[in-house]
């Protein structure tokens, strides 16, 4: 299963059942942050649920092109956002496998509170040109982003949400991971050698977080590698999660690469911005916000249950620029 994520408000959608194995997420942010010419929307208090990437979910290339333009006439300002007709909105929802009878469940993962909005009350769909160069007159449909403009006061930046018949979220919210420095050498040099094959290890800092159900261990490793006959400096983050029986349930090495930057340990080491816990009622624990920067794709929710065949939950963020 292909998968990806972001740290704003998220929309989690399943086009099959309330507890589909193929859940994916859509980031939601303040509407003004999406628009190139946003003078009329910046600070307006409106949020936007971007459905654009759903048209390519399970498809490739032009298999599922959705017509957005209501006529052959462009708006006076080609960047002007606009509401589509109800007829066009229903047509697009049907193509995406969504129904006006579904509901939008907005979930504050910090405290577990859920609010609900009927989809029919969020229509018509809102659309805008998502390109700094303006629309391609021969292929304008692909230049549009479209989705729900949420009423003022609906949700907060950083919330999650879901479209479906039933609320899938587990009560209680997630727990924030606060890394504490530890003197224990949880990842000895021999282990680091086996994971990274470095020329040398310059520094090895260890941290831990003892959670409600899982305990996390992190090592920040500054090391050297030989690349094209040159010695280069690298930093990696090795993380393990263990259950209360000290059994390993998850392990991964995080390191920087083109377009990706891990998000562990701010300079004051007071907290990481990562979260863990049970997000969905019928799924195991997840790990969220491992990266602070994605040039390509999005941040992601990682399953920590080794019995789950899917490693991640996709976030469809429409990161086309």
FIMARMAR-114928 format. One record per residue: residue in three letters; x, z, y of N, C-alpha, C in turn. Coordinates in steps of 0.1 Angstrom, whole numbers, padded with zeros to 4 digits, always signed. Example, Ala and Ser with C-alpha at 12.3 -4.5 7.8 and 13.67 -1.06 7.14 Angstrom:
BEGIN
ALA+0132+0078-0057+0123+0078-0045+0132+0078-0033/SER+0128+0071-0022+0137+0071-0011+0129+0079+0000/
This chain:
BEGIN
UNK+0008+0000-0012+0000+0000+0000+0009+0000+0012/UNK+0006-0009+0021+0013-0010+0034+0009+0001+0044/UNK+0018+0007+0051+0014+0017+0060+0022+0019+0073/UNK+0016+0026+0084+0023+0029+0097+0016+0040+0105/UNK+0020+0047+0124+0014+0058+0133+0018+0060+0148/UNK+0010+0071+0158+0012+0073+0172+0007+0087+0176/UNK+0011+0092+0187+0007+0106+0189-0003+0107+0200/UNK-0013+0097+0201-0024+0099+0210-0036+0103+0202/UNK-0048+0099+0207-0060+0101+0200-0061+0090+0189/UNK-0065+0093+0177-0064+0084+0166-0078+0081+0161/UNK-0081+0069+0157-0093+0065+0151-0090+0062+0136/UNK-0096+0069+0127-0094+0067+0113-0106+0060+0107/UNK-0104+0049+0101-0116+0040+0097-0115+0037+0082/UNK-0126+0038+0075-0127+0033+0061-0139+0024+0061/UNK-0137+0012+0056-0148+0002+0056-0156+0003+0043/UNK-0152+0012+0034-0158+0013+0021-0167+0025+0020/UNK-0160+0037+0016-0168+0049+0015-0162+0059+0025/UNK-0168+0071+0026-0163+0081+0035-0150+0087+0031/UNK-0146+0086+0018-0133+0091+0013-0126+0080+0006/UNK-0124+0068+0012-0117+0057+0006-0102+0061+0005/UNK-0096+0055-0006-0082+0057-0008-0074+0049+0003/UNK-0080+0040+0009-0074+0031+0019-0077+0035+0033/UNK-0076+0047+0036-0078+0051+0050-0067+0046+0059/UNK-0070+0042+0071-0060+0038+0081-0064+0044+0094/UNK-0055+0044+0104-0057+0051+0116-0055+0041+0128/UNK-0062+0043+0139-0061+0035+0151-0058+0045+0163/UNK-0047+0043+0170-0045+0052+0181-0054+0049+0193/UNK-0058+0060+0200-0067+0059+0211-0060+0066+0223/UNK-0061+0060+0235-0054+0066+0246-0063+0064+0259/UNK-0059+0069+0270-0067+0067+0282-0067+0052+0285/UNK-0079+0047+0289-0081+0033+0290-0071+0027+0300/UNK-0068+0034+0311-0059+0029+0321-0045+0026+0316/UNK-0041+0032+0305-0028+0030+0300-0027+0017+0292/UNK-0038+0011+0289-0039-0002+0281-0038-0014+0290/UNK-0043-0013+0303-0045-0024+0311-0034-0028+0320/UNK-0031-0041+0321-0019-0045+0329-0023-0043+0344/UNK-0035-0046+0348-0039-0044+0362-0049-0033+0361/UNK-0044-0020+0362-0053-0009+0359-0057+0000+0371/UNK-0056-0006+0383-0059+0002+0395-0073+0008+0394/UNK-0083+0001+0388-0097+0006+0387-0099+0016+0376/UNK-0089+0017+0367-0091+0025+0355-0081+0037+0354/UNK-0070+0036+0360-0060+0046+0359-0065+0059+0364/UNK-0065+0070+0356-0070+0083+0360-0085+0083+0360/UNK-0092+0073+0354-0106+0073+0354-0113+0083+0345/UNK-0105+0088+0335-0111+0097+0325-0117+0090+0313/UNK-0117+0077+0313-0122+0069+0301-0111+0068+0291/UNK-0115+0068+0278-0106+0065+0267-0111+0053+0260/UNK-0102+0047+0252-0104+0034+0246-0100+0034+0231/UNK-0109+0030+0222-0107+0029+0208-0104+0014+0205/UNK-0092+0011+0203-0088-0003+0201-0090-0008+0186/UNK-0100-0017+0184-0103-0022+0171-0096-0035+0167/UNK-0087-0040+0176-0081-0053+0175-0074-0055+0162/UNK-0066-0046+0157-0058-0048+0145-0067-0048+0132/UNK-0079-0043+0133-0088-0044+0121-0091-0058+0117/UNK-0090-0068+0126-0093-0081+0122-0082-0087+0113/UNK-0070-0081+0112-0060-0086+0103-0058-0076+0091/UNK-0066-0066+0090-0065-0056+0079-0068-0063+0066/UNK-0059-0065+0057-0062-0071+0044-0062-0086+0045/UNK-0058-0092+0057-0057-0106+0058-0043-0110+0063/UNK-0040-0123+0063-0028-0128+0068-0030-0140+0077/UNK-0021-0142+0087-0022-0154+0095-0036-0155+0102/UNK-0042-0166+0101-0055-0169+0108-0067-0167+0099/UNK-0065-0159+0088-0076-0158+0078-0089-0152+0084/UNK-0087-0144+0094-0098-0136+0099-0099-0136+0115/UNK-0098-0148+0121-0099-0149+0135-0113-0146+0140/UNK-0114-0137+0150-0127-0134+0156-0128-0140+0170/UNK-0139-0146+0172-0141-0152+0185-0146-0142+0195/UNK-0138-0140+0206-0141-0130+0216-0148-0136+0228/UNK-0143-0148+0232-0148-0154+0245-0163-0157+0245/UNK-0170-0152+0254-0185-0154+0254-0189-0168+0259/UNK-0180-0175+0266-0183-0188+0271-0170-0196+0273/UNK-0171-0208+0279-0159-0216+0282-0153-0212+0295/UNK-0160-0203+0303-0156-0200+0316-0148-0187+0316/UNK-0136-0187+0322-0128-0175+0323-0133-0167+0335/UNK-0131-0154+0334-0134-0145+0346-0125-0149+0358/UNK-0130-0146+0370-0123-0150+0382-0109-0145+0382/UNK-0107-0133+0377-0094-0127+0375-0092-0126+0360/UNK-0083-0134+0354-0082-0135+0340-0078-0122+0333/UNK-0073-0112+0341-0071-0099+0336-0083-0089+0336/UNK-0093-0094+0343-0105-0085+0344-0110-0081+0331/UNK-0111-0068+0328-0118-0063+0315-0133-0065+0317/UNK-0139-0066+0305-0154-0069+0306-0160-0063+0293/UNK-0173-0060+0294-0181-0057+0283-0187-0070+0277/UNK-0186-0071+0264-0192-0082+0257-0207-0080+0255/UNK-0214-0090+0251-0229-0089+0249-0231-0081+0237/UNK-0243-0075+0236-0247-0068+0224-0247-0077+0211/UNK-0251-0089+0213-0251-0099+0202-0237-0101+0197/UNK-0227-0103+0206-0213-0106+0202-0208-0093+0196/UNK-0211-0081+0202-0206-0068+0197-0210-0066+0182/UNK-0223-0069+0179-0228-0067+0165-0221-0077+0156/UNK-0219-0089+0161-0212-0099+0153-0198-0094+0149/UNK-0190-0089+0159-0177-0084+0156-0177-0072+0147/UNK-0186-0063+0149-0187-0051+0140-0189-0056+0126/UNK-0197-0065+0124-0200-0070+0110-0188-0076+0104/UNK-0180-0084+0112-0168-0090+0107-0157-0079+0103/UNK-0158-0068+0110-0148-0057+0108-0152-0048+0096/UNK-0164-0050+0091-0170-0041+0081-0175-0028+0086/UNK-0178-0028+0099-0184-0016+0105-0199-0018+0108/UNK-0206-0007+0110-0220-0007+0112-0224+0001+0125/UNK-0234-0004+0132-0239+0004+0143-0245+0017+0139/UNK-0248+0019+0126-0253+0031+0121-0243+0041+0117/UNK-0230+0037+0118-0219+0046+0116-0217+0056+0127/UNK-0209+0066+0125-0206+0076+0136-0191+0077+0139/UNK-0187+0080+0151-0173+0083+0154-0171+0098+0154/UNK-0163+0103+0146-0160+0117+0145-0146+0120+0152/UNK-0146+0127+0162-0134+0130+0170-0129+0144+0166/UNK-0117+0145+0161-0112+0157+0155-0100+0162+0163/UNK-0101+0175+0168-0090+0181+0175-0082+0188+0164/UNK-0070+0182+0160-0063+0187+0148-0056+0200+0151/UNK-0055+0204+0164-0049+0217+0167-0058+0229+0165/UNK-0071+0227+0165-0080+0238+0163-0091+0235+0153/UNK-0091+0223+0148-0101+0219+0137-0115+0216+0142/UNK-0117+0215+0156-0131+0212+0161-0134+0197+0160/UNK-0146+0194+0157-0151+0180+0155-0163+0178+0165/UNK-0162+0166+0172-0174+0162+0179-0178+0148+0174/UNK-0190+0144+0176-0196+0132+0170-0202+0123+0180/UNK-0200+0110+0179-0207+0100+0187-0213+0089+0179/UNK-0226+0086+0180-0231+0075+0172-0225+0062+0177/UNK-0222+0053+0168-0216+0040+0172-0225+0032+0181/UNK-0238+0032+0178-0248+0024+0186-0248+0029+0201/UNK-0244+0041+0203-0244+0046+0217-0231+0042+0224/UNK-0221+0036+0217-0209+0032+0223-0208+0017+0226/UNK-0219+0010+0222-0220-0005+0224-0225-0007+0238/UNK-0222-0019+0244-0214-0030+0238-0199-0028+0238/UNK-0192-0036+0230-0178-0035+0230-0171-0039+0243/UNK-0160-0033+0245-0152-0036+0258-0140-0044+0254/UNK-0136-0054+0262-0125-0063+0259-0117-0066+0271/UNK-0104-0068+0269-0095-0072+0280-0083-0080+0275/UNK-0077-0088+0283-0065-0096+0280-0053-0087+0278/UNK-0047-0087+0266-0035-0079+0263-0023-0088+0262/UNK-0019-0093+0274-0007-0101+0275-0003-0101+0290/UNK+0010-0099+0292+0015-0100+0306+0015-0114+0312/UNK+0014-0124+0303+0015-0138+0307+0001-0144+0309/UNK-0010-0136+0307-0023-0141+0308-0027-0148+0295/UNK-0039-0153+0294-0044-0159+0281-0038-0173+0278/UNK-0036-0175+0266-0032-0189+0261-0046-0197+0260/UNK-0047-0207+0269-0060-0213+0270-0064-0220+0257/UNK-0054-0223+0249-0058-0230+0236-0060-0220+0225/UNK-0057-0207+0227-0059-0197+0217-0062-0184+0223/UNK-0072-0184+0232-0075-0172+0240-0080-0160+0232/UNK-0087-0163+0220-0092-0151+0213-0082-0142+0208/UNK-0070-0147+0205-0059-0138+0200-0053-0130+0211/UNK-0056-0134+0224-0050-0126+0235-0058-0114+0239/UNK-0070-0113+0233-0079-0102+0237-0077-0090+0228/UNK-0078-0078+0234-0080-0066+0227-0094-0062+0229/UNK-0100-0055+0219-0114-0052+0220-0117-0039+0213/UNK-0127-0031+0217-0130-0019+0211-0141-0011+0219/UNK-0141+0002+0217-0151+0011+0223-0145+0018+0235/UNK-0152+0017+0247-0149+0025+0258-0157+0038+0256/UNK-0150+0050+0255-0156+0062+0252-0161+0068+0265/UNK-0172+0076+0264-0177+0083+0276-0167+0093+0281/UNK-0168+0096+0294-0159+0106+0300-0161+0119+0293/UNK-0150+0126+0291-0151+0139+0284-0151+0139+0269/UNK-0150+0127+0264-0151+0125+0249-0137+0125+0244/UNK-0132+0135+0237-0119+0136+0231-0108+0139+0241/UNK-0097+0142+0235-0085+0144+0243-0073+0136+0238/UNK-0064+0133+0246-0052+0126+0241-0045+0135+0231/UNK-0043+0129+0219-0037+0136+0208-0047+0139+0197/UNK-0060+0137+0199-0070+0140+0189-0069+0128+0178/UNK-0076+0131+0167-0078+0121+0157-0093+0118+0156/UNK-0097+0106+0151-0111+0103+0150-0113+0094+0138/UNK-0126+0093+0133-0129+0086+0121-0143+0079+0123/UNK-0144+0067+0118-0157+0060+0118-0162+0060+0104/UNK-0175+0064+0102-0181+0064+0089-0194+0071+0089/UNK-0199+0074+0077-0211+0081+0075-0210+0096+0075/UNK-0198+0102+0071-0196+0116+0069-0183+0120+0075/UNK-0182+0132+0080-0170+0138+0085-0160+0140+0074/UNK-0148+0134+0074-0139+0136+0063-0128+0147+0066/UNK-0128+0153+0078-0117+0161+0081-0118+0175+0075/UNK-0107+0180+0071-0106+0194+0066-0107+0204+0077/UNK-0114+0215+0075-0115+0225+0085-0102+0233+0087/UNK-0101+0238+0099-0089+0247+0102-0078+0241+0110/UNK-0078+0227+0111-0067+0221+0118-0054+0221+0111/UNK-0044+0214+0118-0031+0213+0112-0022+0225+0118/UNK-0011+0227+0113-0001+0237+0118+0011+0230+0124/UNK+0015+0235+0135+0027+0229+0141+0040+0235+0135/UNK+0049+0226+0132+0062+0230+0126+0071+0234+0137/UNK+0076+0247+0137+0086+0252+0146+0098+0255+0138/UNK+0108+0246+0140+0121+0248+0132+0129+0260+0137/UNK+0133+0268+0127+0141+0280+0130+0155+0278+0124/UNK+0166+0280+0132+0179+0278+0127+0181+0289+0115/UNK+0188+0284+0105+0191+0293+0094+0205+0292+0090/UNK+0211+0303+0085+0225+0304+0081+0226+0298+0067/UNK+0215+0296+0060+0216+0291+0046+0220+0277+0046/UNK+0230+0274+0038+0234+0260+0036+0225+0253+0026/UNK+0213+0249+0030+0204+0244+0021+0208+0230+0015/UNK+0216+0223+0023+0220+0210+0019+0236+0210+0019/UNK+0242+0213+0008+0257+0214+0008+0263+0200+0009/UNK+0276+0199+0012+0283+0187+0014+0281+0177+0003/UNK+0281+0182-0010+0280+0173-0021+0267+0166-0021/UNK+0256+0173-0017+0243+0167-0017+0243+0156-0006/UNK+0249+0159+0006+0249+0150+0017+0257+0137+0013/UNK+0268+0139+0006+0275+0128+0001+0267+0119-0007/UNK+0259+0125-0016+0251+0117-0025+0240+0109-0018/UNK+0235+0114-0007+0224+0108+0001+0229+0097+0011/UNK+0241+0100+0017+0245+0091+0028+0258+0083+0026/UNK+0266+0088+0016+0279+0081+0013+0287+0080+0025/UNK+0289+0091+0033+0297+0090+0046+0312+0089+0043/UNK+0319+0084+0053+0333+0085+0053+0338+0100+0056/UNK+0330+0106+0065+0333+0121+0068+0321+0127+0074/UNK+0319+0140+0072+0308+0148+0078+0314+0156+0089/UNK+0309+0155+0101+0314+0162+0113+0307+0175+0115/UNK+0294+0175+0112+0286+0187+0116+0274+0188+0107/UNK+0270+0200+0103+0258+0201+0094+0250+0213+0099/UNK+0239+0211+0105+0231+0222+0110+0218+0223+0101/UNK+0214+0235+0097+0203+0237+0088+0192+0245+0095/UNK+0179+0241+0093+0167+0247+0098+0157+0248+0088/UNK+0147+0257+0090+0136+0259+0081+0123+0262+0088/UNK+0112+0260+0081+0099+0264+0086+0091+0268+0074/UNK+0086+0280+0073+0078+0286+0062+0064+0285+0066/UNK+0056+0275+0060+0043+0272+0064+0033+0280+0055/UNK+0020+0276+0057+0009+0283+0050+0010+0280+0035/UNK+0012+0267+0032+0012+0263+0018+0026+0257+0013/UNK+0033+0251+0023+0046+0245+0020+0057+0251+0029/UNK+0069+0251+0024+0081+0255+0031+0089+0242+0034/UNK+0094+0241+0046+0102+0229+0050+0116+0232+0053/UNK+0126+0224+0049+0140+0226+0051+0145+0213+0057/UNK+0154+0215+0068+0159+0203+0075+0174+0205+0078/UNK+0181+0194+0076+0195+0194+0079+0198+0183+0089/UNK+0205+0186+0100+0209+0176+0110+0223+0173+0107/UNK+0226+0160+0103+0239+0157+0099+0245+0146+0108/UNK+0257+0150+0115+0264+0140+0122+0276+0135+0113/UNK+0277+0122+0111+0286+0118+0101+0292+0104+0105/UNK+0302+0100+0098+0309+0087+0101+0307+0077+0089/UNK+0305+0065+0093+0305+0054+0082+0314+0043+0086/UNK+0318+0036+0077+0327+0024+0079+0318+0012+0079/UNK+0318+0004+0090+0310-0008+0091+0318-0019+0097/UNK+0320-0030+0090+0328-0041+0095+0342-0037+0100/UNK+0348-0028+0091+0361-0023+0093+0363-0014+0105/UNK+0351-0009+0110+0351+0000+0121+0344+0013+0117/UNK+0349+0024+0122+0343+0037+0120+0332+0040+0130/UNK+0320+0042+0126+0309+0044+0136+0302+0058+0133/UNK+0298+0064+0144+0291+0077+0144+0276+0075+0141/UNK+0271+0083+0133+0256+0083+0130+0251+0097+0129/UNK+0238+0098+0131+0231+0111+0129+0219+0108+0119/UNK+0217+0117+0110+0206+0117+0100+0200+0130+0099/UNK+0187+0130+0095+0179+0142+0093+0174+0142+0079/UNK+0178+0152+0071+0174+0153+0057+0164+0164+0056/UNK+0152+0160+0051+0141+0170+0051+0135+0171+0037/UNK+0133+0183+0033+0126+0186+0020+0114+0195+0023/UNK+0103+0193+0015+0092+0202+0014+0090+0208+0000/UNK+0089+0221-0001+0087+0228-0013+0075+0236-0013/UNK+0068+0238-0025+0057+0247-0026+0062+0261-0027/UNK+0052+0270-0028+0056+0284-0028+0062+0289-0041/UNK+0063+0280-0051+0070+0282-0063+0084+0277-0062/UNK+0088+0272-0050+0101+0266-0047+0103+0253-0055/UNK+0092+0246-0058+0093+0233-0065+0093+0222-0054/UNK+0102+0212-0055+0103+0201-0046+0090+0192-0047/UNK+0084+0190-0035+0072+0181-0035+0075+0169-0026/UNK+0085+0170-0018+0088+0158-0009+0102+0159-0004/UNK+0108+0147-0003+0122+0146+0002+0124+0133+0009/UNK+0131+0133+0021+0134+0120+0027+0145+0122+0037/UNK+0153+0111+0039+0163+0110+0049+0158+0102+0060/UNK+0158+0107+0073+0154+0100+0084+0167+0097+0093/UNK+0168+0084+0097+0179+0080+0106+0174+0069+0115/UNK+0182+0067+0126+0178+0057+0136+0181+0043+0131/UNK+0172+0034+0135+0175+0020+0132+0168+0012+0143/UNK+0170-0001+0143+0164-0009+0154+0149-0007+0156/UNK+0145-0002+0168+0131+0000+0170+0126+0013+0165/UNK+0134+0022+0159+0129+0035+0153+0138+0046+0157/UNK+0132+0057+0162+0140+0069+0166+0134+0082+0160/UNK+0140+0089+0152+0135+0102+0146+0132+0111+0158/UNK+0122+0120+0155+0117+0129+0166+0119+0144+0162/UNK+0130+0147+0157+0133+0161+0153+0141+0169+0163/UNK+0137+0181+0165+0145+0191+0173+0149+0187+0187/UNK+0140+0191+0197+0144+0189+0211+0156+0197+0214/UNK+0162+0195+0226+0175+0202+0229+0174+0217+0228/UNK+0163+0223+0232+0162+0237+0232+0159+0243+0218/UNK+0157+0234+0208+0154+0237+0194+0141+0247+0193/UNK+0132+0246+0203+0121+0255+0203+0110+0250+0194/UNK+0109+0237+0192+0098+0231+0184+0100+0216+0182/UNK+0094+0211+0172+0098+0197+0168+0087+0187+0172/UNK+0075+0192+0175+0064+0183+0177+0058+0177+0164/UNK+0063+0181+0153+0057+0177+0140+0046+0186+0136/UNK+0037+0181+0128+0025+0188+0123+0024+0186+0108/UNK+0018+0196+0101+0016+0195+0087+0003+0202+0083/UNK-0002+0199+0071-0014+0205+0066-0024+0195+0060/UNK-0035+0200+0056-0045+0191+0050-0054+0185+0061/UNK-0053+0172+0063-0061+0165+0073-0074+0161+0068/UNK-0075+0156+0056-0087+0151+0050-0092+0160+0038/UNK-0105+0162+0037-0110+0171+0028-0106+0169+0013/UNK-0105+0156+0010-0103+0152-0004-0089+0147-0006/UNK-0079+0150+0003-0065+0146+0001-0056+0157+0003/UNK-0044+0156-0002-0034+0166-0001-0028+0167+0013/UNK-0017+0175+0015-0011+0177+0028-0004+0165+0033/UNK-0003+0164+0047+0004+0153+0053+0015+0159+0062/UNK+0024+0150+0067+0034+0153+0076+0033+0143+0087/UNK+0032+0147+0100+0029+0138+0111+0040+0139+0122/UNK+0043+0128+0128+0051+0126+0140+0066+0128+0137/UNK+0071+0120+0127+0085+0120+0124+0093+0112+0134/UNK+0087+0103+0142+0094+0095+0151+0089+0095+0165/UNK+0098+0094+0175+0094+0095+0189+0093+0081+0195/UNK+0098+0071+0188+0098+0057+0194+0097+0047+0183/UNK+0088+0037+0185+0086+0026+0176+0086+0013+0185/UNK+0096+0005+0184+0095-0008+0191+0086-0017+0183/UNK+0086-0017+0170+0078-0025+0161+0069-0015+0153/UNK+0056-0019+0152+0047-0010+0145+0044+0003+0152/UNK+0041+0014+0145+0036+0026+0151+0041+0038+0143/UNK+0039+0050+0148+0042+0062+0141+0033+0063+0129/UNK+0034+0073+0121+0027+0073+0108+0024+0087+0103/UNK+0014+0088+0095+0010+0100+0087+0016+0099+0073/UNK+0024+0108+0069+0031+0107+0056+0024+0117+0046/UNK+0021+0112+0034+0016+0120+0024+0027+0128+0018/UNK+0025+0141+0016+0035+0150+0010+0032+0153-0005/UNK+0021+0148-0010+0018+0149-0024+0024+0139-0032/UNK+0034+0142-0041+0041+0132-0049+0032+0125-0059/UNK+0020+0131-0061+0010+0124-0071+0002+0114-0064/UNK+0003+0113-0050-0005+0103-0043+0003+0089-0043/UNK-0002+0079-0049+0005+0066-0050+0008+0060-0036/UNK+0000+0063-0026+0003+0058-0012+0012+0068-0005/UNK+0023+0062+0001+0032+0071+0008+0027+0075+0022/UNK+0021+0065+0029+0017+0067+0042+0002+0063+0044/UNK-0003+0067+0056-0016+0062+0061-0013+0053+0072/UNK-0018+0040+0072-0016+0031+0083-0022+0035+0096/UNK-0014+0032+0106-0020+0033+0120-0019+0020+0126/UNK-0031+0015+0130-0032+0001+0135-0032+0002+0150/UNK-0021+0001+0157-0020+0005+0171-0020-0007+0180/UNK-0021-0020+0175-0021-0032+0183-0008-0032+0191/UNK+0003-0030+0185+0016-0029+0192+0021-0044+0193/UNK+0015-0052+0200+0019-0066+0200+0029-0070+0211/UNK+0032-0060+0220+0042-0062+0230+0054-0053+0229/
